[in-house]
């Protein structure tokens, strides 16, 4: 799957049954040594990225990427 295909998908927290938003412009955080994806970085502001205006979703918390949504499973202690 290409990064551009993620755009427009709804983000849902599986444990809380809560819609977190729609994935728009997203950055990927890579491991410098292995090249693996560490996390999705999702901006929450519309135009400007100010401090605290993004959500970092570790890749291991993504349970499923479907045709319309991305389902996350985040444990209660995180």
Secondary structure, DSSP 8 states (H G I E B T S, - for coil): --HHHHTT-EEEETTTTEEEEE--SEEEEE-TTT--EEEEEEE-SSS---TT-EEEEEGGGEEEE-SSEEEE---TT-
